[in-house]
Amino acid sequence: TYNYAREAFPDYSFLKLGMVHPLPEKMIREFASKVKKLYIVEELDPFIEEQVRAMGINVTGKELFPYNNEFDPGVIERSITGKSRAFEVPDLPGLPDRPPNLCPGCPHRGLFYVLGKLGVFVTGDIGCYTLSFMKPLEGLDSCICMGASIGMAHGMSKTLGRGDAVVGVIGDSTFVHSGIASLLNLAYNRSNAVIVICDNRTTAMTGMQDHPGTGVTLQGHATKKLDFEALAHALGIDNVRVINPFDLKETRTVLKEELTSDGPSLVIARGACALLKSKESQGKPPLMVDVDRCIGCKLCLDVGCPAISWRPFDSLPHGSTEGKKRKRQEGIALIDVSLCNGCGVCQQLCKTGAIIEVEADA
């Protein structure tokens, strides 16, 4: 409000109060004695105005200024003078929509790409993977609260029967927090649901904290690591599988097998968070698009990676659109090598071999 008032009336004298309790009465009286008329500009209720009036000082305030909404220079100037200057608003194009997205190289991307294609009902939980409900992945159908995914999958599986496949997805830290009891209930009551633990070895969404599944305490000391596989067997789950979520073929095969198996299943999708400096991510070169091979099929765009963009032909250098296979296409995909961490998920979708590794000296 102070800055708005300054902008509207740059030549007026101002007293900006920093500490209002206790009210600096001496300072206010001194300022009021030096001006012809005293306006009190404050949003909402006249908190300061009423106290200054109680001091016996004649002020002008809410008889001019509105009680509701936020102030701006126009509101303040119009309230005092009855008119306001016309501010020129530049006609700028709007920014494109930028919905939140999984990081490039996120281990959740491959898993939810497969789940979205399988057409099963997926109960989700609270974590980075919750973002997978949005296009283009659309691999998540529900999300209620932290730890609800397993219980919901169990209940739906019991209600819908054997013909309807249900998958519950929960993160490793969320599972430790509030998923173990639900998994025990699912195992004890013999549900046919498939539960997937997204084991990215950290609590990524809230700041990369360790948890019992990482084997490191919050103080950074090594400790006994929780074994998800052994825990599942101890709870009574016989079908326990571990997959690499960056391998789309393996992920699809294992999920299909467990969806048709009898009894409860636990699939552990084990892949390090892209923000962790892990051994798996070290030494992997980023990927790029060979513009001579790309046919513009847009399959790589289906994974929704921020490193992959679409370029129409009219924005490409001359000669990039040549080739019989691309004559009827709209453009090609491009990969920002500064964002790509070489996870390889998009590479597995490309049918023409157009996604290749960046050469070391490139």
VENQUI-V445697 format. One record per pair of residues at least 12 apart in sequence whose ideal C-beta (glycine too) atoms are under 6 Angstrom apart, sorted by the first residue. I is the first residue (numbers start at 0). GAP is how many residues later the second one is. Records with the same first field share a line. If there is no record, write none. Layout:
I->GAP / GAP
//
This chain:
0->40 / 42 / 70
1->14
3->67 / 68 / 69 / 72
4->36 / 71
6->66
7->65 / 68 / 69
12->22
14->16
22->28
24->30
31->25
37->21
38->21
39->19 / 21
42->28
45->15 / 16
48->12
63->15
64->14
98->35
99->31
100->205
101->29
102->171
103->201 / 202 / 203 / 235 / 236 / 237
104->169 / 236 / 238
105->168
106->93 / 138 / 164
107->21 / 90
108->194 / 236
109->135 / 136 / 138 / 235
110->134 / 140 / 158
111->20 / 25 / 27
112->24 / 190
113->137 / 138
114->24
115->21 / 22 / 23
119->45 / 47
120->20 / 45
121->18 / 19 / 45 / 47
122->19 / 26 / 29 / 30 / 45
123->16 / 19 / 25 / 45
124->24 / 45 / 49
125->20 / 48
126->44 / 47 / 78
127->76 / 77
128->69
129->13
135->166 / 168
136->167
145->28 / 32
146->31 / 32
148->19 / 20 / 21
149->18 / 29 / 32 / 33 / 36 / 45
150->31
152->13 / 15 / 40
153->32 / 37 / 39
156->34 / 35 / 36
164->94
165->27
166->27
167->25 / 27
168->27
169->27
170->27
171->25 / 27 / 41
172->30 / 38
174->22
175->35 / 36 / 37
182->52
183->51
185->78
186->48 / 49 / 50 / 77
189->73
190->73
193->64 / 65 / 71
194->71
195->71 / 73
196->31 / 71
197->71
198->69 / 71
199->73
200->13 / 71
201->71 / 74
203->69
211->14
212->13
227->40
231->34
236->27 / 29
238->22 / 26
239->26
240->13 / 26
241->26 / 28
242->26
244->24 / 26
245->25 / 97
247->100
273->67
280->60
283->58
284->57 / 72 / 73
285->51 / 54 / 56 / 72
286->48 / 53 / 55 / 68
287->47 / 49 / 70
288->44 / 45 / 46 / 65 / 66
289->64 / 66
290->29 / 41
292->59 / 60 / 61
293->38 / 39 / 60
294->30 / 31 / 57
295->30 / 33 / 35 / 36
298->50
299->33 / 46 / 49 / 50
302->42 / 43
306->28 / 29 / 32 / 33
307->25 / 27
308->25
309->21 / 23
310->20 / 21 / 23
311->18 / 19
312->18
336->21
//
